[in-house]
């Protein structure tokens, strides 16, 4: 395992993050250039998912939501996906993959926060708490 840099990320993890980022961007670019080239985009997206799985790396929910779980196609509204807002019991977004007809539903709650965003805020709070504790320890040392 590599030594951590100032940001707290080891170089090995940083390299794998760059690889996953490249595969996701390549999948987007392939579909943007030629919307009929779905197979190449599917290859990049499935490679990204399998690489993340092998590295035991959690993908952000926003990235997961852009990839079909059944056929691994990048879900772009109007090109490879149909997006509708429905209101039955609760308001939700229905995303239908146009390749395999898989349907995904996402609730639209105004106060809902994704786990990744919660995790970031708790990390920031923990860092803030650590800084306060360190300041208190310095003050105690100065007093004695």
MDAnalysis code that builds the backbone (N, CA, C; Angstrom):
import MDAnalysis as mda
import numpy as np

u = mda.Universe.empty(432, n_residues=144, atom_resindex=np.repeat(np.arange(144), 3), trajectory=True)
u.add_TopologyAttr("name", ["N", "CA", "C"] * 144)
u.add_TopologyAttr("resid", np.arange(1, 145))
u.add_TopologyAttr("resname", ["UNK", "UNK", "UNK", "UNK", "UNK", "UNK", "UNK", "UNK", "UNK", "UNK", "UNK", "UNK", "UNK", "UNK", "UNK", "UNK", "UNK", "UNK", "UNK", "UNK", "UNK", "UNK", "UNK", "UNK", "UNK", "UNK", "UNK", "UNK", "UNK", "UNK", "UNK", "UNK", "UNK", "UNK", "UNK", "UNK", "UNK", "UNK", "UNK", "UNK", "UNK", "UNK", "UNK", "UNK", "UNK", "UNK", "UNK", "UNK", "UNK", "UNK", "UNK", "UNK", "UNK", "UNK", "UNK", "UNK", "UNK", "UNK", "UNK", "UNK", "UNK", "UNK", "UNK", "UNK", "UNK", "UNK", "UNK", "UNK", "UNK", "UNK", "UNK", "UNK", "UNK", "UNK", "UNK", "UNK", "UNK", "UNK", "UNK", "UNK", "UNK", "UNK", "UNK", "UNK", "UNK", "UNK", "UNK", "UNK", "UNK", "UNK", "UNK", "UNK", "UNK", "UNK", "UNK", "UNK", "UNK", "UNK", "UNK", "UNK", "UNK", "UNK", "UNK", "UNK", "UNK", "UNK", "UNK", "UNK", "UNK", "UNK", "UNK", "UNK", "UNK", "UNK", "UNK", "UNK", "UNK", "UNK", "UNK", "UNK", "UNK", "UNK", "UNK", "UNK", "UNK", "UNK", "UNK", "UNK", "UNK", "UNK", "UNK", "UNK", "UNK", "UNK", "UNK", "UNK", "UNK", "UNK", "UNK", "UNK", "UNK", "UNK", "UNK", "UNK"])
u.atoms.positions = np.array([
    [0.836, -1.172, 0.000],
    [0.000, 0.000, 0.000],
    [0.878, 1.231, 0.000],
    [0.516, 2.203, -0.819],
    [1.319, 3.407, -0.943],
    [1.145, 4.337, 0.238],
    [2.059, 5.263, 0.342],
    [2.003, 6.241, 1.410],
    [0.956, 7.297, 1.074],
    [0.208, 7.725, 2.071],
    [-0.843, 8.716, 1.833],
    [-0.233, 10.092, 1.608],
    [-0.846, 10.844, 0.687],
    [-0.390, 12.208, 0.448],
    [-1.163, 13.168, 1.350],
    [-1.002, 14.463, 1.146],
    [-1.624, 15.461, 2.018],
    [-3.143, 15.379, 2.033],
    [-3.754, 14.987, 0.896],
    [-5.218, 14.925, 0.843],
    [-5.763, 13.667, 1.517],
    [-4.882, 12.741, 1.937],
    [-5.324, 11.547, 2.639],
    [-5.660, 10.382, 1.735],
    [-5.287, 10.458, 0.454],
    [-5.582, 9.391, -0.497],
    [-4.270, 8.762, -0.928],
    [-4.189, 7.428, -0.876],
    [-2.962, 6.766, -1.301],
    [-2.841, 6.835, -2.819],
    [-1.617, 6.861, -3.354],
    [-1.417, 6.964, -4.808],
    [-2.069, 5.821, -5.580],
    [-2.103, 4.636, -4.987],
    [-2.718, 3.490, -5.657],
    [-4.213, 3.735, -5.857],
    [-4.889, 4.226, -4.827],
    [-6.314, 4.529, -4.940],
    [-6.552, 5.699, -5.885],
    [-5.644, 6.654, -5.883],
    [-5.789, 7.813, -6.753],
    [-5.703, 7.384, -8.218],
    [-4.800, 6.467, -8.519],
    [-4.658, 5.973, -9.888],
    [-5.916, 5.226, -10.325],
    [-6.474, 4.408, -9.443],
    [-7.687, 3.672, -9.796],
    [-8.877, 4.621, -9.952],
    [-8.915, 5.693, -9.159],
    [-9.975, 6.702, -9.313],
    [-9.879, 7.367, -10.677],
    [-8.654, 7.668, -11.094],
    [-8.452, 8.274, -12.413],
    [-8.909, 7.329, -13.518],
    [-8.636, 6.041, -13.353],
    [-9.035, 5.053, -14.364],
    [-10.559, 4.973, -14.463],
    [-11.233, 4.918, -13.314],
    [-12.696, 4.852, -13.311],
    [-13.295, 6.124, -13.904],
    [-12.711, 7.261, -13.579],
    [-13.176, 8.535, -14.118],
    [-13.018, 8.557, -15.637],
    [-11.873, 8.076, -16.126],
    [-11.634, 8.037, -17.568],
    [-12.666, 7.161, -18.269],
    [-12.953, 5.977, -17.710],
    [-13.912, 5.066, -18.338],
    [-15.308, 5.682, -18.387],
    [-15.703, 6.379, -17.321],
    [-17.022, 7.020, -17.294],
    [-17.092, 8.143, -18.332],
    [-16.053, 8.949, -18.409],
    [-16.032, 10.036, -19.385],
    [-15.985, 9.502, -20.810],
    [-15.228, 8.410, -21.033],
    [-15.143, 7.818, -22.371],
    [-16.508, 7.307, -22.809],
    [-17.243, 6.712, -21.881],
    [-18.583, 6.225, -22.189],
    [-19.490, 7.381, -22.614],
    [-19.391, 8.511, -21.900],
    [-20.176, 9.703, -22.258],
    [-19.791, 10.241, -23.627],
    [-18.495, 10.344, -23.885],
    [-18.013, 10.930, -25.141],
    [-18.432, 10.083, -26.334],
    [-18.345, 8.759, -26.198],
    [-18.718, 7.863, -27.301],
    [-20.177, 8.069, -27.684],
    [-21.055, 8.191, -26.694],
    [-22.475, 8.409, -26.990],
    [-22.741, 9.824, -27.501],
    [-21.966, 10.792, -27.036],
    [-22.163, 12.170, -27.498],
    [-21.765, 12.322, -28.963],
    [-20.702, 11.633, -29.375],
    [-20.238, 11.723, -30.762],
    [-21.191, 11.002, -31.706],
    [-21.551, 9.772, -31.351],
    [-22.429, 8.975, -32.211],
    [-23.421, 8.212, -31.336],
    [-24.670, 8.674, -31.230],
    [-25.655, 8.015, -30.371],
    [-25.963, 6.565, -30.759],
    [-25.614, 6.165, -31.974],
    [-25.862, 4.784, -32.390],
    [-24.779, 3.829, -31.899],
    [-23.679, 4.361, -31.387],
    [-22.564, 3.539, -30.938],
    [-22.751, 3.143, -29.469],
    [-23.838, 2.449, -29.193],
    [-24.197, 2.076, -27.828],
    [-23.292, 0.965, -27.299],
    [-22.853, 0.075, -28.173],
    [-22.042, -1.066, -27.736],
    [-20.716, -0.621, -27.121],
    [-20.066, 0.362, -27.714],
    [-18.791, 0.852, -27.172],
    [-19.013, 1.510, -25.814],
    [-20.082, 2.283, -25.701],
    [-20.416, 2.911, -24.429],
    [-20.719, 1.849, -23.373],
    [-21.429, 0.811, -23.773],
    [-21.749, -0.299, -22.867],
    [-20.465, -0.972, -22.381],
    [-19.510, -1.159, -23.289],
    [-18.237, -1.786, -22.926],
    [-17.509, -0.958, -21.870],
    [-17.415, 0.363, -22.085],
    [-16.723, 1.226, -21.126],
    [-17.429, 1.229, -19.767],
    [-18.755, 1.296, -19.781],
    [-19.509, 1.338, -18.520],
    [-19.389, 0.019, -17.763],
    [-19.475, -1.105, -18.473],
    [-19.358, -2.398, -17.791],
    [-17.935, -2.616, -17.283],
    [-16.941, -2.137, -18.035],
    [-15.553, -2.227, -17.572],
    [-15.363, -1.396, -16.311],
    [-15.976, -0.217, -16.273],
    [-15.880, 0.634, -15.094],
    [-16.494, -0.058, -13.877],
    [-17.686, -0.640, -14.056],
    [-18.355, -1.303, -12.933],
    [-17.567, -2.515, -12.448],
    [-17.048, -3.317, -13.387],
    [-16.298, -4.510, -12.977],
    [-14.972, -4.126, -12.319],
    [-14.335, -3.064, -12.802],
    [-13.087, -2.597, -12.192],
    [-13.343, -2.110, -10.768],
    [-14.398, -1.347, -10.580],
    [-14.741, -0.862, -9.239],
    [-15.061, -2.028, -8.314],
    [-15.705, -3.045, -8.854],
    [-16.051, -4.213, -8.049],
    [-14.796, -4.979, -7.637],
    [-13.850, -5.131, -8.564],
    [-12.604, -5.841, -8.256],
    [-11.771, -5.094, -7.225],
    [-11.814, -3.772, -7.285],
    [-11.041, -2.952, -6.353],
    [-11.764, -2.748, -5.023],
    [-12.975, -3.301, -4.896],
    [-13.841, -3.108, -3.735],
    [-13.955, -1.605, -3.464],
    [-14.407, -0.915, -4.490],
    [-14.489, 0.537, -4.504],
    [-15.944, 0.931, -4.658],
    [-16.471, 1.772, -3.756],
    [-17.867, 2.195, -3.852],
    [-18.004, 3.332, -4.854],
    [-18.873, 3.130, -5.839],
    [-19.166, 4.196, -6.791],
    [-20.190, 5.137, -6.171],
    [-20.093, 6.393, -6.511],
    [-21.037, 7.385, -6.024],
    [-22.430, 7.080, -6.579],
    [-23.492, 7.277, -5.794],
    [-24.844, 6.995, -6.280],
    [-25.214, 7.761, -7.545],
    [-24.679, 8.956, -7.717],
    [-24.987, 9.713, -8.932],
    [-24.419, 9.020, -10.167],
    [-23.288, 8.339, -10.024],
    [-22.714, 7.584, -11.144],
    [-23.501, 6.299, -11.356],
    [-23.868, 5.643, -10.265],
    [-24.643, 4.398, -10.384],
    [-25.970, 4.639, -11.093],
    [-26.579, 5.785, -10.830],
    [-27.885, 6.082, -11.424],
    [-27.813, 6.355, -12.915],
    [-26.616, 6.620, -13.437],
    [-26.485, 6.888, -14.869],
    [-26.193, 5.632, -15.672],
    [-26.104, 4.472, -15.014],
    [-25.809, 3.219, -15.710],
    [-26.936, 2.231, -15.446],
    [-27.436, 1.595, -16.521],
    [-28.482, 0.588, -16.390],
    [-27.902, -0.637, -15.691],
    [-28.586, -1.130, -14.667],
    [-28.092, -2.285, -13.926],
    [-28.231, -3.582, -14.707],
    [-29.110, -3.598, -15.681],
    [-29.356, -4.834, -16.430],
    [-28.433, -4.986, -17.629],
    [-28.320, -3.939, -18.463],
    [-27.537, -4.061, -19.705],
    [-26.293, -3.171, -19.726],
    [-26.015, -2.431, -18.663],
    [-24.818, -1.598, -18.505],
    [-24.692, -0.484, -19.541],
    [-25.806, 0.015, -20.054],
    [-25.780, 1.139, -20.989],
    [-25.829, 2.428, -20.181],
    [-25.113, 3.437, -20.649],
    [-25.160, 4.740, -20.015],
    [-26.531, 5.358, -20.279],
    [-27.244, 5.762, -19.236],
    [-28.605, 6.280, -19.373],
    [-28.579, 7.788, -19.586],
    [-28.771, 8.201, -20.834],
    [-28.831, 9.614, -21.185],
    [-30.249, 9.904, -21.669],
    [-30.970, 10.822, -20.997],
    [-32.354, 11.104, -21.376],
    [-32.483, 11.494, -22.846],
    [-33.425, 10.844, -23.522],
    [-33.682, 11.136, -24.923],
    [-32.863, 10.312, -25.893],
    [-31.740, 9.753, -25.453],
    [-30.890, 8.948, -26.332],
    [-30.998, 7.472, -25.966],
    [-30.688, 7.140, -24.722],
    [-30.755, 5.741, -24.292],
    [-31.750, 5.536, -23.157],
    [-32.413, 6.599, -22.719],
    [-33.359, 6.467, -21.609],
    [-34.534, 7.421, -21.781],
    [-35.658, 7.009, -21.210],
    [-36.839, 7.868, -21.165],
    [-37.059, 8.214, -19.693],
    [-37.231, 9.490, -19.399],
    [-37.384, 9.946, -18.021],
    [-38.748, 10.598, -17.866],
    [-39.499, 10.143, -16.878],
    [-40.825, 10.687, -16.593],
    [-40.941, 10.963, -15.096],
    [-41.714, 11.976, -14.763],
    [-42.013, 12.267, -13.361],
    [-43.440, 11.826, -13.112],
    [-43.630, 10.954, -12.161],
    [-44.949, 10.409, -11.832],
    [-45.314, 10.775, -10.399],
    [-46.618, 10.768, -10.157],
    [-47.091, 11.047, -8.811],
    [-48.219, 10.083, -8.489],
    [-47.891, 9.016, -7.838],
    [-48.915, 8.075, -7.378],
    [-49.054, 8.268, -5.875],
    [-48.366, 7.460, -5.105],
    [-48.383, 7.674, -3.654],
    [-47.481, 8.854, -3.303],
    [-46.241, 8.745, -3.775],
    [-45.282, 9.828, -3.592],
    [-44.708, 10.188, -4.950],
    [-44.239, 11.387, -5.067],
    [-43.650, 11.837, -6.323],
    [-42.349, 11.065, -6.568],
    [-42.187, 10.557, -7.789],
    [-40.975, 9.821, -8.118],
    [-40.621, 9.987, -9.590],
    [-39.352, 9.734, -9.897],
    [-38.856, 9.804, -11.268],
    [-38.746, 8.379, -11.784],
    [-39.292, 8.139, -12.976],
    [-39.218, 6.825, -13.607],
    [-38.251, 6.927, -14.780],
    [-37.175, 6.143, -14.724],
    [-36.180, 6.107, -15.799],
    [-36.300, 4.749, -16.476],
    [-36.587, 4.753, -17.789],
    [-36.727, 3.518, -18.553],
    [-35.578, 3.416, -19.545],
    [-34.838, 2.319, -19.482],
    [-33.755, 2.074, -20.432],
    [-34.385, 1.688, -21.766],
    [-34.002, 2.362, -22.840],
    [-34.580, 2.084, -24.151],
    [-33.960, 0.855, -24.815],
    [-32.863, 0.335, -24.265],
    [-32.213, -0.853, -24.831],
    [-32.857, -2.136, -24.309],
    [-33.067, -2.219, -22.990],
    [-33.589, -3.460, -22.400],
    [-34.939, -3.273, -21.710],
    [-35.479, -2.054, -21.713],
    [-36.778, -1.718, -21.114],
    [-36.806, -1.889, -19.589],
    [-35.657, -1.861, -18.946],
    [-35.599, -1.930, -17.491],
    [-36.073, -0.603, -16.910],
    [-36.857, -0.683, -15.849],
    [-37.427, 0.510, -15.224],
    [-36.789, 0.714, -13.855],
    [-36.375, 1.950, -13.569],
    [-35.868, 2.327, -12.258],
    [-36.710, 3.477, -11.742],
    [-37.038, 3.442, -10.456],
    [-37.822, 4.504, -9.837],
    [-37.015, 5.132, -8.705],
    [-36.976, 6.455, -8.700],
    [-36.269, 7.196, -7.665],
    [-37.240, 8.172, -7.022],
    [-37.367, 8.099, -5.688],
    [-38.253, 9.012, -4.972],
    [-37.719, 10.439, -5.027],
    [-38.639, 11.389, -5.083],
    [-38.283, 12.820, -5.102],
    [-38.751, 13.447, -3.798],
    [-37.958, 13.332, -2.781],
    [-38.287, 13.968, -1.514],
    [-37.453, 15.229, -1.379],
    [-38.077, 16.330, -0.995],
    [-37.343, 17.601, -0.955],
    [-36.206, 17.626, 0.068],
    [-36.333, 16.921, 1.174],
    [-35.311, 16.965, 2.226],
    [-34.370, 15.768, 2.192],
    [-34.484, 14.927, 1.164],
    [-33.667, 13.719, 1.091],
    [-32.214, 14.056, 0.759],
    [-31.283, 13.433, 1.492],
    [-29.853, 13.624, 1.254],
    [-29.241, 12.251, 1.009],
    [-28.449, 12.119, -0.052],
    [-27.808, 10.848, -0.369],
    [-26.786, 10.484, 0.701],
    [-26.508, 9.173, 0.838],
    [-25.574, 8.727, 1.872],
    [-24.182, 9.302, 1.654],
    [-23.793, 9.482, 0.398],
    [-22.450, 10.014, 0.129],
    [-22.334, 11.455, 0.604],
    [-23.406, 12.219, 0.454],
    [-23.396, 13.597, 0.928],
    [-23.438, 13.643, 2.450],
    [-24.180, 12.728, 3.068],
    [-24.202, 12.646, 4.525],
    [-22.814, 12.304, 5.038],
    [-22.163, 11.353, 4.365],
    [-20.835, 10.899, 4.771],
    [-19.840, 12.052, 4.704],
    [-19.907, 12.854, 3.641],
    [-19.000, 13.993, 3.505],
    [-19.226, 15.006, 4.612],
    [-20.487, 15.262, 4.945],
    [-20.754, 16.237, 5.995],
    [-20.298, 15.706, 7.346],
    [-20.480, 14.413, 7.601],
    [-20.024, 13.863, 8.875],
    [-18.503, 13.865, 8.938],
    [-17.837, 13.647, 7.800],
    [-16.375, 13.724, 7.773],
    [-15.920, 15.139, 8.092],
    [-16.597, 16.133, 7.495],
    [-16.237, 17.524, 7.745],
    [-16.461, 17.875, 9.209],
    [-17.575, 17.398, 9.770],
    [-17.857, 17.665, 11.169],
    [-16.810, 17.007, 12.056],
    [-16.409, 15.785, 11.702],
    [-15.388, 15.089, 12.478],
    [-14.065, 15.841, 12.405],
    [-13.717, 16.333, 11.215],
    [-12.483, 17.110, 11.070],
    [-12.556, 18.395, 11.884],
    [-13.720, 19.057, 11.861],
    [-13.905, 20.277, 12.642],
    [-13.769, 19.976, 14.131],
    [-14.369, 18.851, 14.572],
    [-14.274, 18.458, 15.973],
    [-12.829, 18.160, 16.354],
    [-12.087, 17.486, 15.466],
    [-10.681, 17.188, 15.730],
    [-9.877, 18.473, 15.883],
    [-10.164, 19.458, 15.034],
    [-9.460, 20.739, 15.113],
    [-9.756, 21.435, 16.436],
    [-11.006, 21.397, 16.880],
    [-11.392, 22.022, 18.146],
    [-10.686, 21.323, 19.301],
    [-10.635, 19.993, 19.261],
    [-9.970, 19.229, 20.321],
    [-8.489, 19.580, 20.363],
    [-7.855, 19.670, 19.194],
    [-6.434, 20.015, 19.143],
    [-6.190, 21.421, 19.681],
    [-7.073, 22.364, 19.349],
    [-6.937, 23.726, 19.867],
    [-7.072, 23.739, 21.383],
    [-8.032, 22.966, 21.915],
    [-8.220, 22.892, 23.365],
    [-6.991, 22.302, 24.043],
    [-6.399, 21.277, 23.430],
    [-5.201, 20.666, 24.005],
    [-4.040, 21.659, 24.015],
    [-3.905, 22.450, 22.951],
    [-2.841, 23.457, 22.887],
    [-3.038, 24.505, 23.973],
    [-4.291, 24.927, 24.176],
    [-4.583, 25.919, 25.211],
    [-4.234, 25.373, 26.589],
    [-4.561, 24.110, 26.850],
    [-4.252, 23.491, 28.146],
    [-2.745, 23.415, 28.362],
    [-2.008, 23.076, 27.292],
    [-0.555, 22.979, 27.411],
    [0.056, 24.354, 27.678],
    [-0.500, 25.381, 27.041],
    [0.012, 26.734, 27.244],
    [-0.253, 27.216, 28.668],
    [-1.393, 26.828, 29.243],
    [-1.741, 27.244, 30.599],
    [-0.845, 26.573, 31.633],
    [-0.427, 25.334, 31.356],
    [0.382, 24.636, 32.357],
    [1.850, 24.866, 32.196],
])
